[in-house]
């Protein structure tokens, strides 16, 4: 079994040396195609909410030095097309400048991946051919709390590899879906940019906080376990992480931490406020029929957001 090693760096602007070391240690060289998954959970760039274009440019440039092709991909949001997000966030221009290409995964060919277990509640997933054909995947995540999942990091970032903008229909089975994505895609390197993190009712409408951290790891699950510890969250609070850790038999004590240690980096994050709109939507998400029935149209989502604004002054998430 490969040793799970997370390195915690204190950093502000100069990320090049950290990325160089991470790419080298991950042996990302001599590949035909490397797929990079950024976090684009909003159609415009917001620090801590969307991956930094400058960071993605540096990373793509480093990967292009020793590999043939670097493809950065994301899927359509529930209510916005990915191509617009690539443009407005500045990620498309940053990737092109570094010698990479971008792809809207929602427009890619899809491959049906069946569950290896007949007892799985998720019998099959339809995933982009580009992701499955890549020789390696790099997961570029952010550190956030999440209204419905408590925590959003590296593994949840892989949810954007599901090309359907109706992936919200998978919410009743998220723990199993995330487990499958983690074991199918197997990111060879995960980079978590936590210079700015999000606390409270994230992932997009929470409060930005200055953490000045960057985490790198050879395992998306291990980096999530350590990041959640830094945030003061308990593993059992994050049902999908707890589920995957149990399924893969990963224990916190087995993760090697280099650089800063967790107590040196720790900050107690404000948890999401579990008010009436959140509780109502979480109740819907428990049932496949209700989720599909209520979220089948953008009109309902807009109505839901208006009701939430009236209730507390801002819309709830739908990712």
DRENDO-1510 file (C-alpha; in Angstrom, 1 decimal, always signed):
<recs>
REC; n; res; u; v; w
REC; 1; UNK; +0.0; +0.0; +0.0 .
REC; 2; UNK; +1.3; +3.4; -1.0 .
REC; 3; UNK; +2.2; +5.7; +2.0 .
REC; 4; UNK; -0.2; +8.6; +2.2 .
REC; 5; UNK; +1.9; +11.8; +2.7 .
REC; 6; UNK; +0.4; +15.2; +3.2 .
REC; 7; UNK; +2.7; +18.3; +3.2 .
REC; 8; UNK; +1.4; +21.5; +4.7 .
REC; 9; UNK; +3.1; +24.7; +3.6 .
REC; 10; UNK; +2.8; +28.2; +4.9 .
REC; 11; UNK; +2.6; +30.4; +1.8 .
REC; 12; UNK; +1.2; +33.7; +0.5 .
REC; 13; UNK; +2.1; +34.4; -3.1 .
REC; 14; UNK; +5.2; +32.4; -4.1 .
REC; 15; UNK; +3.7; +29.0; -5.0 .
REC; 16; UNK; +6.2; +27.9; -7.7 .
REC; 17; UNK; +8.6; +26.1; -5.5 .
REC; 18; UNK; +5.8; +24.2; -3.8 .
REC; 19; UNK; +4.3; +23.1; -7.1 .
REC; 20; UNK; +7.6; +22.1; -8.5 .
REC; 21; UNK; +8.3; +19.9; -5.5 .
REC; 22; UNK; +4.9; +18.4; -5.6 .
REC; 23; UNK; +5.0; +17.6; -9.3 .
REC; 24; UNK; +8.5; +16.0; -9.0 .
REC; 25; UNK; +7.5; +13.9; -6.0 .
REC; 26; UNK; +4.4; +12.7; -7.8 .
REC; 27; UNK; +6.6; +11.5; -10.7 .
REC; 28; UNK; +4.4; +13.3; -13.2 .
REC; 29; UNK; +6.7; +13.2; -16.2 .
REC; 30; UNK; +6.8; +11.4; -19.5 .
REC; 31; UNK; +3.0; +11.1; -19.7 .
REC; 32; UNK; +1.1; +11.4; -22.9 .
REC; 33; UNK; -1.9; +13.2; -21.3 .
REC; 34; UNK; -2.5; +14.7; -17.9 .
REC; 35; UNK; -6.0; +15.8; -16.8 .
REC; 36; UNK; -6.3; +18.7; -14.3 .
REC; 37; UNK; -9.5; +19.2; -12.4 .
REC; 38; UNK; -9.8; +22.8; -11.0 .
REC; 39; UNK; -12.6; +23.9; -8.7 .
REC; 40; UNK; -15.0; +26.1; -10.7 .
REC; 41; UNK; -18.1; +26.1; -8.5 .
REC; 42; UNK; -19.0; +29.7; -9.5 .
REC; 43; UNK; -19.2; +31.2; -13.0 .
REC; 44; UNK; -16.9; +34.1; -12.0 .
REC; 45; UNK; -13.6; +34.2; -10.2 .
REC; 46; UNK; -13.9; +34.6; -6.4 .
REC; 47; UNK; -10.8; +33.9; -4.2 .
REC; 48; UNK; -11.3; +30.8; -2.1 .
REC; 49; UNK; -14.4; +29.8; -4.2 .
REC; 50; UNK; -12.8; +29.2; -7.6 .
REC; 51; UNK; -9.3; +28.0; -8.4 .
REC; 52; UNK; -6.8; +30.8; -8.9 .
REC; 53; UNK; -6.0; +31.4; -12.6 .
REC; 54; UNK; -2.5; +32.3; -11.7 .
REC; 55; UNK; -2.0; +29.0; -9.7 .
REC; 56; UNK; -3.5; +26.9; -12.5 .
REC; 57; UNK; -1.2; +28.6; -15.0 .
REC; 58; UNK; +1.9; +27.8; -13.0 .
REC; 59; UNK; +0.8; +24.2; -12.5 .
REC; 60; UNK; -0.1; +23.6; -16.2 .
REC; 61; UNK; +3.3; +25.2; -17.2 .
REC; 62; UNK; +5.2; +22.9; -14.9 .
REC; 63; UNK; +3.3; +19.8; -16.2 .
REC; 64; UNK; +3.8; +20.8; -19.8 .
REC; 65; UNK; +7.6; +20.9; -19.3 .
REC; 66; UNK; +7.8; +17.1; -19.0 .
REC; 67; UNK; +4.6; +15.8; -20.5 .
REC; 68; UNK; +3.0; +15.8; -23.9 .
REC; 69; UNK; -0.5; +17.3; -23.2 .
REC; 70; UNK; -2.2; +18.9; -20.3 .
REC; 71; UNK; -6.0; +19.2; -20.4 .
REC; 72; UNK; -8.0; +21.2; -17.8 .
REC; 73; UNK; -11.6; +20.2; -17.6 .
REC; 74; UNK; -14.8; +21.1; -15.8 .
REC; 75; UNK; -18.5; +20.3; -16.4 .
REC; 76; UNK; -21.5; +22.6; -16.9 .
REC; 77; UNK; -23.0; +24.0; -13.7 .
REC; 78; UNK; -26.7; +23.5; -12.9 .
REC; 79; UNK; -27.6; +27.0; -14.2 .
REC; 80; UNK; -24.6; +28.1; -16.2 .
REC; 81; UNK; -22.5; +26.7; -19.1 .
REC; 82; UNK; -18.9; +25.7; -18.4 .
REC; 83; UNK; -17.6; +27.6; -21.4 .
REC; 84; UNK; -18.8; +30.9; -19.9 .
REC; 85; UNK; -17.1; +30.0; -16.6 .
REC; 86; UNK; -13.8; +29.3; -18.3 .
REC; 87; UNK; -13.9; +32.7; -19.9 .
REC; 88; UNK; -15.2; +34.8; -16.9 .
REC; 89; UNK; -12.9; +33.2; -14.3 .
REC; 90; UNK; -9.9; +33.8; -16.5 .
REC; 91; UNK; -8.9; +30.1; -16.3 .
REC; 92; UNK; -9.2; +29.5; -20.1 .
REC; 93; UNK; -6.7; +32.3; -20.8 .
REC; 94; UNK; -4.4; +31.2; -18.0 .
REC; 95; UNK; -4.3; +27.6; -19.2 .
REC; 96; UNK; -3.8; +28.6; -22.9 .
REC; 97; UNK; -0.9; +30.9; -21.9 .
REC; 98; UNK; +0.8; +28.0; -20.1 .
REC; 99; UNK; +0.5; +25.7; -23.1 .
REC; 100; UNK; -2.5; +23.6; -22.0 .
REC; 101; UNK; -6.0; +23.2; -23.3 .
REC; 102; UNK; -9.5; +23.4; -21.6 .
REC; 103; UNK; -12.4; +21.1; -22.2 .
REC; 104; UNK; -16.1; +21.3; -21.3 .
REC; 105; UNK; -16.6; +17.8; -19.9 .
REC; 106; UNK; -20.3; +18.1; -20.5 .
REC; 107; UNK; -19.5; +18.1; -24.3 .
REC; 108; UNK; -17.1; +15.2; -24.1 .
REC; 109; UNK; -17.8; +11.6; -25.1 .
REC; 110; UNK; -19.0; +9.6; -22.1 .
REC; 111; UNK; -18.2; +6.1; -21.0 .
REC; 112; UNK; -20.5; +3.9; -18.9 .
REC; 113; UNK; -18.7; +2.7; -15.8 .
REC; 114; UNK; -20.5; -0.1; -14.0 .
REC; 115; UNK; -20.3; -0.7; -10.3 .
REC; 116; UNK; -18.2; -3.7; -9.3 .
REC; 117; UNK; -20.7; -4.5; -6.6 .
REC; 118; UNK; -24.3; -5.6; -7.4 .
REC; 119; UNK; -25.3; -4.3; -4.0 .
REC; 120; UNK; -24.3; -0.8; -4.8 .
REC; 121; UNK; -27.1; +1.8; -4.9 .
REC; 122; UNK; -25.3; +3.4; -7.8 .
REC; 123; UNK; -25.3; +0.8; -10.6 .
REC; 124; UNK; -23.4; +2.9; -13.1 .
REC; 125; UNK; -21.8; +6.3; -13.7 .
REC; 126; UNK; -21.4; +8.0; -17.0 .
REC; 127; UNK; -18.0; +9.7; -17.0 .
REC; 128; UNK; -16.0; +11.7; -19.6 .
REC; 129; UNK; -13.7; +9.7; -21.9 .
REC; 130; UNK; -11.0; +12.4; -21.6 .
REC; 131; UNK; -10.8; +11.8; -17.8 .
REC; 132; UNK; -10.8; +8.1; -18.0 .
REC; 133; UNK; -8.2; +8.0; -20.8 .
REC; 134; UNK; -5.8; +10.4; -19.1 .
REC; 135; UNK; -2.5; +8.9; -17.9 .
REC; 136; UNK; -2.8; +10.8; -14.7 .
REC; 137; UNK; -5.1; +13.2; -12.9 .
REC; 138; UNK; -4.2; +16.2; -10.8 .
REC; 139; UNK; -6.9; +17.4; -8.4 .
REC; 140; UNK; -6.7; +21.1; -7.7 .
REC; 141; UNK; -8.9; +21.7; -4.7 .
REC; 142; UNK; -9.9; +24.4; -2.2 .
REC; 143; UNK; -10.6; +24.3; +1.5 .
REC; 144; UNK; -14.3; +25.1; +2.3 .
REC; 145; UNK; -17.2; +24.3; +4.5 .
REC; 146; UNK; -20.4; +23.2; +2.8 .
REC; 147; UNK; -24.0; +23.7; +3.6 .
REC; 148; UNK; -25.1; +20.2; +2.8 .
REC; 149; UNK; -21.9; +18.1; +3.1 .
REC; 150; UNK; -20.2; +20.1; +6.0 .
REC; 151; UNK; -16.9; +20.0; +4.1 .
REC; 152; UNK; -15.8; +20.5; +0.5 .
REC; 153; UNK; -12.3; +19.6; -0.6 .
REC; 154; UNK; -10.5; +17.3; -3.0 .
REC; 155; UNK; -12.9; +14.4; -3.3 .
REC; 156; UNK; -16.0; +16.6; -3.6 .
REC; 157; UNK; -14.1; +18.5; -6.4 .
REC; 158; UNK; -14.1; +15.3; -8.4 .
REC; 159; UNK; -18.0; +15.5; -8.5 .
REC; 160; UNK; -17.4; +18.1; -11.3 .
REC; 161; UNK; -16.1; +15.2; -13.5 .
REC; 162; UNK; -19.7; +13.9; -13.7 .
REC; 163; UNK; -20.6; +15.6; -17.0 .
REC; 164; UNK; -24.4; +15.9; -16.6 .
REC; 165; UNK; -25.5; +19.3; -15.2 .
REC; 166; UNK; -28.2; +17.3; -13.4 .
REC; 167; UNK; -25.7; +15.5; -11.3 .
REC; 168; UNK; -27.7; +17.0; -8.4 .
REC; 169; UNK; -29.9; +13.9; -8.9 .
REC; 170; UNK; -27.1; +11.8; -7.4 .
REC; 171; UNK; -27.4; +13.7; -4.1 .
REC; 172; UNK; -29.3; +10.8; -2.3 .
REC; 173; UNK; -26.3; +8.6; -3.0 .
REC; 174; UNK; -23.4; +11.1; -2.6 .
REC; 175; UNK; -21.2; +9.0; -0.3 .
REC; 176; UNK; -21.2; +6.1; -2.7 .
REC; 177; UNK; -20.8; +8.4; -5.7 .
REC; 178; UNK; -17.8; +10.1; -4.2 .
REC; 179; UNK; -16.3; +6.8; -3.2 .
REC; 180; UNK; -16.6; +5.6; -6.8 .
REC; 181; UNK; -15.1; +8.7; -8.3 .
REC; 182; UNK; -12.2; +8.6; -5.9 .
REC; 183; UNK; -11.4; +4.9; -6.7 .
REC; 184; UNK; -12.0; +5.3; -10.5 .
REC; 185; UNK; -10.2; +8.5; -11.1 .
REC; 186; UNK; -7.4; +8.0; -8.5 .
REC; 187; UNK; -5.7; +11.5; -8.6 .
REC; 188; UNK; -1.9; +11.0; -8.7 .
REC; 189; UNK; -1.4; +14.5; -7.2 .
REC; 190; UNK; -3.8; +16.7; -5.2 .
REC; 191; UNK; -3.0; +20.4; -4.6 .
REC; 192; UNK; -5.2; +22.2; -2.1 .
REC; 193; UNK; -4.9; +26.0; -2.3 .
REC; 194; UNK; -5.9; +27.2; +1.2 .
REC; 195; UNK; -4.4; +30.6; +1.1 .
REC; 196; UNK; -8.0; +31.8; +1.2 .
REC; 197; UNK; -10.5; +29.4; +2.6 .
REC; 198; UNK; -14.3; +29.5; +3.1 .
REC; 199; UNK; -16.1; +29.0; +6.4 .
REC; 200; UNK; -19.8; +29.2; +7.3 .
REC; 201; UNK; -22.4; +28.5; +4.6 .
REC; 202; UNK; -20.0; +27.6; +1.8 .
REC; 203; UNK; -19.1; +26.5; -0.8 .
REC; 204; UNK; -19.8; +29.7; -2.6 .
REC; 205; UNK; -21.6; +32.0; -0.2 .
REC; 206; UNK; -19.6; +31.5; +2.9 .
REC; 207; UNK; -17.1; +33.9; +4.5 .
REC; 208; UNK; -13.5; +34.1; +3.1 .
REC; 209; UNK; -10.7; +33.7; +5.6 .
REC; 210; UNK; -7.0; +34.2; +5.3 .
REC; 211; UNK; -5.2; +30.8; +6.0 .
REC; 212; UNK; -2.0; +31.3; +4.0 .
REC; 213; UNK; -1.7; +27.5; +3.6 .
REC; 214; UNK; -1.2; +25.1; +0.7 .
REC; 215; UNK; -1.4; +21.3; +1.0 .
REC; 216; UNK; +0.0; +18.8; -1.4 .
REC; 217; UNK; -0.6; +15.0; -1.3 .
REC; 218; UNK; -0.5; +11.8; -3.3 .
REC; 219; UNK; -4.0; +10.9; -2.0 .
REC; 220; UNK; -7.2; +13.0; -2.3 .
REC; 221; UNK; -8.7; +11.2; +0.7 .
REC; 222; UNK; -5.7; +11.8; +3.0 .
REC; 223; UNK; -5.5; +15.5; +2.1 .
REC; 224; UNK; -9.3; +15.8; +2.9 .
REC; 225; UNK; -8.8; +14.1; +6.3 .
REC; 226; UNK; -6.0; +16.4; +7.2 .
REC; 227; UNK; -7.7; +19.5; +5.9 .
REC; 228; UNK; -10.8; +18.8; +7.9 .
REC; 229; UNK; -8.7; +18.3; +11.0 .
REC; 230; UNK; -7.1; +21.7; +10.4 .
REC; 231; UNK; -10.6; +23.2; +10.1 .
REC; 232; UNK; -11.6; +21.7; +13.5 .
REC; 233; UNK; -14.1; +19.3; +11.9 .
REC; 234; UNK; -14.7; +15.7; +13.1 .
REC; 235; UNK; -14.6; +13.0; +10.5 .
REC; 236; UNK; -17.9; +11.6; +11.6 .
REC; 237; UNK; -19.5; +15.0; +10.9 .
REC; 238; UNK; -18.5; +14.6; +7.2 .
REC; 239; UNK; -20.6; +11.5; +6.3 .
REC; 240; UNK; -19.0; +10.9; +2.8 .
REC; 241; UNK; -15.5; +11.2; +4.1 .
REC; 242; UNK; -16.2; +8.9; +7.0 .
REC; 243; UNK; -17.8; +6.4; +4.6 .
REC; 244; UNK; -14.8; +6.4; +2.2 .
REC; 245; UNK; -12.3; +6.2; +5.0 .
REC; 246; UNK; -14.1; +3.1; +6.3 .
REC; 247; UNK; -14.5; +1.6; +2.9 .
REC; 248; UNK; -10.8; +2.0; +2.2 .
REC; 249; UNK; -9.6; +1.3; +5.7 .
REC; 250; UNK; -7.7; +4.6; +6.0 .
REC; 251; UNK; -7.0; +5.8; +9.5 .
REC; 252; UNK; -5.8; +9.3; +10.5 .
REC; 253; UNK; -2.8; +7.9; +12.4 .
REC; 254; UNK; -1.5; +6.2; +9.1 .
REC; 255; UNK; -1.2; +9.5; +7.3 .
REC; 256; UNK; +2.3; +11.1; +7.3 .
REC; 257; UNK; +2.3; +14.8; +7.7 .
REC; 258; UNK; +5.3; +16.9; +6.6 .
REC; 259; UNK; +6.1; +20.6; +6.9 .
REC; 260; UNK; +3.7; +22.3; +9.3 .
REC; 261; UNK; +1.9; +20.0; +11.7 .
REC; 262; UNK; -1.9; +20.1; +12.1 .
REC; 263; UNK; -1.9; +22.0; +15.4 .
REC; 264; UNK; +0.4; +24.7; +13.9 .
REC; 265; UNK; -2.0; +25.2; +10.9 .
REC; 266; UNK; -5.3; +24.7; +12.8 .
REC; 267; UNK; -8.1; +27.2; +13.0 .
REC; 268; UNK; -11.6; +26.4; +14.2 .
REC; 269; UNK; -13.9; +27.1; +11.2 .
REC; 270; UNK; -17.4; +28.5; +11.6 .
REC; 271; UNK; -19.8; +25.6; +10.7 .
REC; 272; UNK; -22.6; +26.0; +8.2 .
REC; 273; UNK; -25.8; +27.5; +9.7 .
REC; 274; UNK; -28.4; +24.7; +9.5 .
REC; 275; UNK; -31.4; +27.0; +9.1 .
REC; 276; UNK; -34.8; +26.1; +7.6 .
REC; 277; UNK; -33.8; +26.4; +3.9 .
REC; 278; UNK; -30.8; +24.1; +4.4 .
REC; 279; UNK; -32.9; +21.6; +6.4 .
REC; 280; UNK; -35.6; +21.5; +3.8 .
REC; 281; UNK; -33.2; +20.9; +0.9 .
REC; 282; UNK; -31.3; +18.3; +2.8 .
REC; 283; UNK; -34.6; +16.5; +3.4 .
REC; 284; UNK; -35.3; +16.6; -0.3 .
REC; 285; UNK; -31.8; +15.3; -1.1 .
REC; 286; UNK; -32.5; +12.1; +0.9 .
REC; 287; UNK; -35.0; +10.9; -1.7 .
REC; 288; UNK; -34.3; +10.3; -5.4 .
REC; 289; UNK; -37.9; +10.9; -6.5 .
REC; 290; UNK; -38.2; +14.3; -4.6 .
REC; 291; UNK; -34.8; +15.4; -5.9 .
REC; 292; UNK; -35.6; +14.7; -9.5 .
REC; 293; UNK; -39.2; +16.1; -9.2 .
REC; 294; UNK; -38.2; +19.4; -7.6 .
REC; 295; UNK; -34.9; +20.1; -9.4 .
REC; 296; UNK; -36.0; +19.1; -12.9 .
REC; 297; UNK; -36.2; +22.8; -13.9 .
REC; 298; UNK; -34.2; +25.9; -13.5 .
REC; 299; UNK; -37.4; +27.8; -12.7 .
REC; 300; UNK; -37.8; +25.9; -9.4 .
REC; 301; UNK; -34.2; +26.6; -8.4 .
REC; 302; UNK; -34.7; +30.4; -9.1 .
REC; 303; UNK; -37.9; +30.3; -7.0 .
REC; 304; UNK; -36.1; +28.5; -4.2 .
REC; 305; UNK; -33.3; +31.0; -4.3 .
REC; 306; UNK; -35.8; +33.9; -4.1 .
REC; 307; UNK; -37.5; +32.3; -1.1 .
REC; 308; UNK; -34.2; +31.8; +0.6 .
REC; 309; UNK; -33.2; +35.4; +0.0 .
REC; 310; UNK; -36.4; +36.5; +1.6 .
REC; 311; UNK; -35.7; +34.2; +4.5 .
REC; 312; UNK; -32.1; +35.0; +5.2 .
REC; 313; UNK; -30.8; +37.4; +2.6 .
REC; 314; UNK; -28.9; +35.1; +0.2 .
REC; 315; UNK; -29.5; +32.1; -2.0 .
REC; 316; UNK; -28.6; +28.6; -1.0 .
REC; 317; UNK; -26.3; +26.3; -2.9 .
REC; 318; UNK; -27.4; +23.8; -5.6 .
REC; 319; UNK; -24.1; +22.1; -6.2 .
</recs>
